Amino acid sequence: PLPPPPSPPPPALPPPSSPLGVSVTTDASAPDGGAGRRHQRVLLDASQMTGDPASTLYDYADSISLDAQFHLVDTISGTALDQAKIIDLCESAAASATCAIGDGATTSELKLLQLLDRNDTIRGDPLLDASEIEDDGAGSGVTVSHANKVEIVARSVAILEEGQTLDELAANVTAETEQKITQLRENTKLQGNLAFTSLVMFPPRPPPSSPPRPPPSPPPPTPPPSLPPSPPPPSPPPPSPP
């Protein structure tokens, strides 16, 4: 008889599930009044902090567990503004500076954002001169203004608890972030009305899981028991006598 077919291997166990997390980004500011912008920014007034070290803001943010970055904002107007060249000029003008262009930029007006380092001083003048931008071929008819505005970007990470929706978590984290930024304004020399925009929530990428273990190899089939040898056929009877 044929041996019985081997049993199918047991299904591989699923990888352990990790808690669902979300990231929340909130931008805080006070009215800037620009018309026709897709995402109008609101900024805080830092005119009373001119000449102060940026570490004042970072140190207080650390003391209330607020993960925040602070950007000084210059407004540049002109014709055929070249964003890439202006960023290069910004990063050359301030050693180790990180610069970016704010939302709603056009070839005739943009907001230049300089990320403040802890060791930077909060300046009261534009970082770039109009002549520097024009001489570099980054625009013509250029004007640069600095209104002593600072943009705050605060970031939070939270864990979605069982039975909680993303909307509920967003509301909780946003309220906590707004409270901390209000504390920051009240306990430093920043001024201005607070408004909060650009709420973004999304689950993070799951951590890389280890490959599933291969199922164990089935045991080799058991050979059938050996049968005793068959007896020899009986001898034919002797012939009968006539």
C-alpha positions as CSV (number, residue, x, y, z in Angstrom):
1,P,0.0,0.0,0.0
2,L,1.1,3.6,-0.7
3,P,2.2,5.7,2.3
4,P,-0.4,8.3,3.5
5,P,0.2,11.9,2.2
6,P,2.2,14.2,4.5
7,S,0.1,16.6,6.6
8,P,0.1,20.2,5.3
9,P,2.5,22.6,7.2
10,P,0.8,24.8,9.8
11,P,0.1,28.4,8.6
12,A,2.9,31.0,9.4
13,L,2.1,33.3,12.3
14,P,1.4,37.0,11.4
15,P,4.0,39.5,12.6
16,P,3.2,41.2,15.9
17,S,1.2,44.4,15.4
18,S,2.6,47.8,16.6
19,P,0.6,50.6,18.1
20,L,-0.9,53.1,15.6
21,G,0.8,56.5,15.8
22,V,0.0,59.9,14.2
23,S,2.0,63.0,13.5
24,V,0.5,66.4,14.0
25,T,2.0,69.6,12.5
26,T,0.6,73.0,13.7
27,D,1.7,76.4,12.4
28,A,1.1,79.3,14.7
29,S,1.1,83.0,13.7
30,A,-0.6,86.4,13.8
31,P,-2.3,88.1,10.8
32,D,0.0,89.0,8.0
33,G,-2.8,90.5,5.8
34,G,-1.5,89.2,2.4
35,A,-4.3,88.9,-0.1
36,G,-4.9,86.1,-2.6
37,R,-2.6,83.5,-1.0
38,R,-3.5,79.9,-1.1
39,H,-2.3,79.3,2.5
40,Q,-2.2,82.6,4.4
41,R,0.4,82.5,7.2
42,V,-0.1,84.1,10.6
43,L,3.0,85.2,12.3
44,L,4.1,86.5,15.8
45,D,5.8,89.8,16.2
46,A,9.4,89.6,17.5
47,S,10.2,93.3,17.3
48,Q,10.9,93.4,21.1
49,M,13.4,90.6,20.8
50,T,15.7,92.2,18.2
51,G,19.2,91.5,19.3
52,D,18.2,88.7,21.7
53,P,19.7,85.2,21.2
54,A,17.3,82.7,19.6
55,S,18.2,80.3,22.4
56,T,15.8,82.3,24.6
57,L,12.9,80.8,22.5
58,Y,14.3,77.3,22.2
59,D,15.1,77.1,25.9
60,Y,11.6,78.1,27.0
61,A,10.1,75.7,24.4
62,D,12.3,72.9,25.9
63,S,11.1,73.7,29.4
64,I,7.5,73.1,28.4
65,S,8.2,70.1,26.2
66,L,7.3,72.0,23.0
67,D,9.1,70.7,19.9
68,A,9.3,73.9,17.9
69,Q,11.3,75.6,15.2
70,F,11.5,79.4,14.7
71,H,11.9,81.1,11.3
72,L,12.6,84.7,10.6
73,V,10.6,86.0,7.6
74,D,11.6,88.5,4.9
75,T,9.3,89.6,2.1
76,I,10.9,90.0,-1.3
77,S,9.2,91.6,-4.3
78,G,10.3,92.2,-7.8
79,T,10.2,90.7,-11.3
80,A,11.3,87.2,-12.4
81,L,12.3,86.2,-8.9
82,D,14.5,83.0,-8.9
83,Q,13.7,81.0,-5.8
84,A,16.7,78.6,-6.1
85,K,19.2,81.5,-6.4
86,I,17.6,83.4,-3.5
87,I,17.8,80.4,-1.2
88,D,21.5,80.0,-2.2
89,L,22.1,83.7,-1.4
90,C,20.3,83.3,2.0
91,E,22.4,80.3,3.0
92,S,25.6,82.0,2.0
93,A,24.7,85.2,3.9
94,A,24.1,83.3,7.2
95,A,26.7,80.7,8.1
96,S,25.1,77.2,8.3
97,A,21.7,78.8,7.7
98,T,18.8,76.7,6.5
99,C,16.5,78.7,4.2
100,A,13.2,78.0,2.5
101,I,10.5,79.7,0.5
102,G,7.1,80.2,2.2
103,D,3.7,79.0,0.8
104,G,2.0,81.0,-1.9
105,A,5.3,82.2,-3.6
106,T,5.1,83.7,-7.1
107,T,7.8,85.1,-9.4
108,S,6.8,88.6,-8.3
109,E,6.6,88.1,-4.5
110,L,7.8,85.5,-2.0
111,K,8.5,85.1,1.7
112,L,12.0,84.0,2.6
113,L,12.2,81.9,5.7
114,Q,15.5,81.6,7.7
115,L,15.5,78.8,10.3
116,L,17.0,80.1,13.4
117,D,19.7,78.1,15.1
118,R,20.1,78.3,18.9
119,N,23.3,80.4,18.4
120,D,21.7,82.9,16.1
121,T,20.7,86.4,17.0
122,I,17.2,87.6,16.2
123,R,17.8,90.3,13.7
124,G,15.8,93.4,13.0
125,D,16.9,94.0,9.4
126,P,16.5,92.0,6.1
127,L,19.1,89.2,5.6
128,L,19.6,90.2,1.9
129,D,19.9,93.5,0.1
130,A,18.0,94.1,-3.0
131,S,21.3,94.8,-4.9
132,E,22.7,91.4,-3.9
133,I,19.6,89.7,-5.4
134,E,19.8,91.7,-8.6
135,D,23.6,91.4,-9.0
136,D,23.2,87.6,-8.8
137,G,20.6,87.6,-11.5
138,A,17.8,86.4,-9.1
139,G,15.4,89.1,-10.0
140,S,15.0,92.7,-11.1
141,G,13.3,95.8,-9.6
142,V,13.7,94.0,-6.2
143,T,12.6,95.3,-2.8
144,V,13.2,93.5,0.4
145,S,11.4,94.2,3.7
146,H,11.6,92.7,7.2
147,A,8.7,93.2,9.5
148,N,10.2,91.5,12.6
149,K,8.0,88.5,12.1
150,V,8.8,85.0,13.4
151,E,7.0,81.9,12.2
152,I,6.7,79.0,14.7
153,V,6.4,75.4,13.6
154,A,5.5,73.1,16.4
155,R,5.5,69.3,16.0
156,S,3.9,66.6,18.1
157,V,3.7,62.8,18.0
158,A,0.9,60.9,19.8
159,I,-0.3,57.3,20.0
160,L,-3.8,56.4,19.0
161,E,-5.4,54.6,22.0
162,E,-7.9,51.8,21.7
163,G,-11.4,53.1,21.0
164,Q,-10.1,56.6,20.0
165,T,-10.6,58.1,16.6
166,L,-8.1,60.1,14.6
167,D,-10.4,63.2,14.9
168,E,-10.5,62.9,18.7
169,L,-6.7,62.5,18.9
170,A,-6.2,65.5,16.5
171,A,-8.4,67.7,18.7
172,N,-6.5,66.6,21.9
173,V,-3.1,67.1,20.5
174,T,-4.0,70.4,18.8
175,A,-5.4,71.8,22.0
176,E,-2.3,70.9,23.9
177,T,0.0,72.4,21.2
178,E,-2.0,75.7,21.2
179,Q,-1.8,75.9,25.0
180,K,2.0,75.5,24.9
181,I,2.5,78.1,22.2
182,T,0.3,80.5,24.1
183,Q,2.5,79.9,27.2
184,L,5.6,80.6,24.9
185,R,4.1,84.0,23.8
186,E,3.1,85.0,27.3
187,N,6.5,84.1,28.9
188,T,8.8,85.6,26.2
189,K,8.7,89.0,24.4
190,L,6.8,87.7,21.4
191,Q,3.6,89.5,20.6
192,G,0.5,89.1,18.4
193,N,-2.8,87.3,18.1
194,L,-2.6,83.5,17.8
195,A,-4.2,81.5,15.0
196,F,-3.5,77.9,14.3
197,T,-3.6,76.3,10.8
198,S,-2.2,73.4,8.7
199,L,-3.3,70.5,10.9
200,V,-1.9,67.3,9.3
201,M,-2.4,63.8,10.7
202,F,-1.4,60.5,9.2
203,P,-0.3,57.1,10.5
204,P,3.5,56.6,10.4
205,R,5.1,54.0,8.3
206,P,5.1,50.7,10.1
207,P,8.5,49.5,11.3
208,P,10.2,46.9,9.1
209,S,9.1,43.5,10.2
210,S,11.3,40.5,10.2
211,P,10.6,38.0,7.5
212,P,8.3,35.2,8.5
213,R,9.9,32.0,9.6
214,P,9.6,29.2,7.1
215,P,7.2,26.4,8.3
216,P,8.9,23.4,9.7
217,S,9.7,20.6,7.3
218,P,7.3,17.7,7.6
219,P,8.7,14.5,9.1
220,P,9.8,11.9,6.5
221,P,7.0,9.4,5.8
222,T,7.1,6.2,7.9
223,P,7.9,3.2,5.7
224,P,5.2,0.5,5.8
225,P,6.0,-2.5,8.0
226,S,7.8,-5.3,6.2
227,L,5.7,-8.4,5.4
228,P,6.9,-12.0,6.1
229,P,8.0,-13.9,3.0
230,S,5.3,-15.7,1.2
231,P,5.4,-19.5,1.7
232,P,6.4,-21.5,-1.4
233,P,3.6,-22.8,-3.5
234,P,2.5,-26.4,-2.6
235,S,4.2,-29.2,-4.6
236,P,1.9,-30.8,-7.2
237,P,0.5,-34.2,-6.1
238,P,2.4,-37.2,-7.4
239,P,0.8,-38.8,-10.5
240,S,-1.8,-41.5,-9.8
241,P,-0.7,-45.1,-10.7
242,P,-2.3,-46.5,-13.9
